[in-house]
Amino acid sequence: MEEGYMNLLPYGASQSECNRPFHKQTPANQAQFPQIIVLSTRFRYFHLAEEGTVLEGLRWSRGLDDIADIAGRSLLVELIAAENDTRTLMEKDPVEDYAQRVWFDGESADEKYECVFDMPEDFGTVGAIRIQNQHHRDIFIKEMELELPSGSVTFSCHSWVAPKSVDPAKRIFFSSKSYIPSATPEPLKKLRKEELETLQGKNRKKVGEFAKHERVYDYDVYNDVGDPDKDDELARPVIGGLSHPYPRRCKTGRKRSDKDPSTEKREGDFYVPRDEEFSTTKGTAFTGKAILAALPSVFTQVESILLDPKSPFPHFKSIEDLFDVGINLPKDAGLLPMLPKLIKVISEAQDDLLQFDPPILLNKDRFSWIRDDEFARQTLAGLNPYCIQLVTEWPLQSKLDPAVYGDPNSLITWEIVEKEIRGVMSVDEALKNKRLFMLDYHDLLLPYVNKVRELDDTFVQSSSSLTDTSP
């Protein structure tokens, strides 16, 4: 028999907190070798209701869940072996038991569960864990860790699991160990294929709009831009496909329009995979119409503070004043309660003072924006890496038509680069040693330069940057 511990640690929990075994009774003639599994789950309590019925139901379900926890039958855990039985060449029987709640943090709403298994000595490596949530609400599982004498196996979950009453299928999580297809153990191949088909929506037993608990990441064209059922003038073509090429969106499975079968109805809430949903705070900030209506008057004040009539950009101190000094708010009735968490309001005497919460970066170093390492970090952020190219020839040249856009040679000259490299190496050596890289949007933006210049007080900044990676 093999002895080990399986710990799922909540954030902030120490190892000693999690090594308190839940003792399971075993036959007298069988030695006990406990392997402890500790699950940390977080329940979501922020439900909203107009008349309190949902909240009352939530309290009722919470009571039922507490009863299930006391009875020890709220969370079923099943360990799955990564390898087949060497004698029968068949899959090994999984080992399962119920996890027991042993710790609860009322402030963070984190809960810790422990489970003890009696595993056969030849069970081998645990390749996956199945979870069945027998509470009456969704639970959020953070991380699981199986500690054995041979080493630890981590299962990074960070995912919502629906209750059994909603989705009777057990939810599977795989270890963090990676396999190439040819080296993937046979039992895991089957399970990974089933999980992939679930995410693709192939295992659905019903047709139609996806339910909230389903984890379908399928793709669809933008066939919900118009609303022909409401008005013929609101009909719009399908965006995507051969006629109107466009990236895909997340599929929702909504009903088709009565007037145009190629278009989906736009009724009700749109399906979003459970793990991709906004939190309540973020969702409110994005969907609150009152907030959207209030922001223009706020930003008009911000603009008047930032922009001097004689200078479109006076100085950086005017930006810092938004965080340190603040500006007076317009006296619009009902404005203050609707401002998002991006800004904070301080009432002093009869004036309402608005201050922006400073970015974390500025809190640490107010001059971080001017440093090379921060510029490098931003260069590697977002979609920029798709446009970064190794400089292989000199001088730098545009690929646009010279007859339309003029001289193709870049104004970044040899002398400028030599000056910035500061004698570490020559430009020839930098090219040979593959040290020069360029983030180049020049050809992409140049056709729009004249249009931008026609706008008052609007300019195009540098459209390309050259980076030397010499130590």
Buried (B, 14 or more C-beta within 10 A) or exposed (E): EBEBBBBBBBEEBEEEBBEEBBEBEEEEEEEBBBBBBBBBBBBBEEEEEEEEEEEEEBEEBBEEBEEBBEEBEBBBBBBBBBBBBEEEEEBBEBBBBBBBBBBEBEEEBBBBBBBBBBBEEEBBBBBBBBBBBBBBBBBBBBBBBBBBEEEEBBBBBEBBBBBBEBBEEBBBBBBEEEBEEEEBBEBBEEBBEBBEEBBBBEBBEEEEBBBBBBBBBBEBBBBBBBBBBEEEEEBBBBBBBEEEEEEEBBBBBBEEBEEBEEBBBBEEEBBEBBEEEEEEEEEBBEEEEEBEEBBEEBEEBBEEBBBEEEEEEEEEEBBEBBBEEBBEBEEEEEBEEBBBEEBEBEEEEEEBBBBBEBEEEBEEEBEBBEEEEBEEEEBEEEEEEEEBEEBEEBEBEBEBEEEEBEEBEBEBBEEEBBEEBEEEBEBEEBBEEEBBBBBBBBBEBBEEEEEEEEEEEEEBEEBBBBBBEEE
